[in-house]
Amino acid sequence: MNTSKSISTPTKCYHCGESCEDNHLTVGEKEFCCQGCQLVYEVLSENNLCNYYDLENHPGESQKLKNGQSNRFDYLEDSDTQLKLLDFRNESESHITFYIPLIHCASCIWLLENLYQIHSGVVSSRVDFLKKKVQIKFQQEKISLKELVNLLSVIGYEPKINLSNLEEKKTKIIDKGLILRLAVAGFCFGNMMLFSIPEYFSEVQFLDKNFRDLFNYLNLALALPVVFYSASDYYRSAFNSLKQRRINMDVPIVLGIIALFFYSLWEVVGMNQAGYFDSLGGLLFFLLLGKLYQQKTFATLEFDRDYKSYFPIAVTKMIKNQEQVVPISKLEVGDVILVRDEELIPADSILLSDQASIDYSFVTGEEVPVTISKGSVIYAGGRQKGSPVLLTIQKSPSQGYLTDLWNHESFNTDKSQLLEPLSSRISGVFTWSVLAIAFASFLFWSFSDLSIAVKVFASVLIVACPCALAMSTPFTLGNTLRIFGKNKFYLKNASVVERMALVKTVVFDKTGTLTDPNHAKVTYQGIPLSEETKGLIKAMVSHSTHPLSNRINHWLGSITPISVVGIREIKGQGIELSYLGQEIRLGNAAFTGYSNCPTYTTGNLVFLTIQGVEIGYFHIESGLREGVKQLTSQLSEGYKLHVLSGDHAHEQATLTKQLGGNIEFNFNQSPKDKLSFLKKLNLTSQTLMIGDGLNDAGALQESTVGIAISDQVSHFSPASDAILDASSFQKIPAFLSFSKSSRNIIKASFLLSFLYNIVGISLAVNGLLSPVVCAILMPLSSISVVVFTTLATNMVAYRNGLLTQKTI
Amino acid sequence: MEVIFLLIGISLLLASTFLYLFFKAMKGGQFDDDYTPSVRILFENQTKKSNKNQSTKSNSNE
């Protein structure tokens, strides 16, 4: 093998752009990092689809870690499953929409829309890039659903199909109805303004009376769709809140709409005057615009993921030594199932095979696999690494150790109801005081002139429009969400910001949250390693994808691997290599034959033997995330801190030393313990829980605000109120203080809109309100509130270091 | 001046036509995906299973 050359000139894989390290493959002049990438290229070139590579450089995803199980899509032959997945089906054609997370560039769109060139059974396909979805129409006689998924998988675009796909389709984030209502409001508002122009300049009589009458009636006609169509959501919401004997922001809005409409109706029909229809149109137009803005800022991430999103749809069941793929819902206690390499354990079960190596990273955040021996319990959510194992189901998939959490009552409560938003508390006060002023001025005027009294009563209700009030919350919180999003902190909805502002206690999960698997501490004990041995170890660990191998690889640094052939990895055991007639083994104690094992209470050990001679071992512990110390000392000034951990208590001393003394530690916490711990804390204060694994799901749900931390936002994380990218972990104090400031900004903008209302109401009680004043005051107050909140949030964000450049 | 009555009628009719067209476009899904079409339009047209591949390949050194 011509090895030295390939190392000195690192080539990039033609398909995915990863550097081809050792034994790379070539087709013609093109080089590939792995079999998978080469296969994709071959399929594409056979079908004349090499345009794929012309649109972008290295458009593919690496196929190295691909799961090549040939029968893993067998469940798609089940007709029940098919019916649930398909959008449409008739005798000749079926339509299906797949979610493909790998869609990332123009080449992806091109290839997926040219699927019909690879297989004639595909009629057409259409990509929605932003949603990462593709809708495929295919003829089921020529290509079955399973073959279609297989085809996508072969070309590197494996769709993500999981249990939650099978249930009802998700509601859309942006509500189409809202846009239509806004369009109607905008249309009517614009035309009403035009027809009101003579009224604004009423001093100049440039149009005769006929025109004014016509314009007034046209305004009335245009107001009808606004009142009866555009505003319909507000009536519903106000009615619902009144039914619960509460006053939310929509109640004063509805009050204003009713007053505006009926008073204007009376003016136009009864008095031949203009009325305030243009203001009514403007009011709803601005309100709906604010609502749309708020919906647009919502993160497009999915938050309501439960265990069903992660568990496989089907499993391989053993019936009299015959493998059969069955949907997970048909699994019963006592069934024997076969779980292969990289497959998830669907339910709590007992191991029948001799040994399994289970990666619980979904559950605990720790990605180093745990070895489990025959007869022990394996919990759902683990992932088998290594050879296939047989299990017998102990509990049905919905009642396991973890999944039980989801049946807990805290998963059925809507957290946005936990805390009454600031705006609804203010709107109660607002509504009552406006009504009080209106009645008082009515009473005052009724002694002198009853008709003026009626007019004043109505104009107080009209001008005390909560428009500015109603807009300050969505715009402040919307902008806050946007700024959080820029810092890779994604909130489920706006109410989370308000809840975050009130947090007094912060609870951390330890493994995977405070500790970072990428910051592992590796120590080597034993006979010092020569450069040659190090080079060999480097070659061995580069060959494997096991997390411990990666850490040793990282620890070895820039040592040049010695190029060798014949490295063999036995999954769940270790790696072995024959070099110059010597057997080198790296792995667990049993595999290497290491007999005098040291006892460590934490971390993992990897042993090294050459020809059975014990050389030494690596002790690997996961280290703390970068900046944790700083973070905890910053937070301990304003918050009570707790750390929850599923591990044993002996780490406390080290952790206290590393994190500072102001933290309360709780060890040996099961997922349920974590949940009840948060429940207890909630009695005294608002809590913020930061966790990462499925085992924190209960605690995340129970806390006032639950933040899931994730190294890759689009990847796994448990259901939560917010998802935080691990790279922004140190910004948590800034996020907390920013959410507090946002709440203050809302308060300040309330004050501002109160000022406007005082001006308006004082004009109204004196009987001085005219359509022109109203037409100016209303938009002015709304726009200035929006400008104020946007500028203020940007400035606070800049001060907190969450925005890089000052926006004017 | 009476012509204004006619003009108002025409202008309202015109405006409502646009509103109707917007409704139709919205319901027809034209605003569902506002990114992919901008990429799609730049792709070369290819006739099914053609031997045009050779020429596209040589043309496309960016």
Interface residues (C-beta under 8 A of the other chain):
Chain A: N48 C50 N51 D54 L55 A106 I109 W110 E113 N114 Y116 Q117 V127 D128 F129 L130 K131 K176 I179 L180 A183 V184 F187 G190 N191 D208 F211 L214 L218
Chain B: M1 I4 F5 I8 L12 A15 S16 L19 F22 F23 M26 K27 F31 D32 D33 D34 Y35 T36 V39 R40 L42 F43 E44 Q46 K48 K49 S50 N51 N53 T56 K57 S60
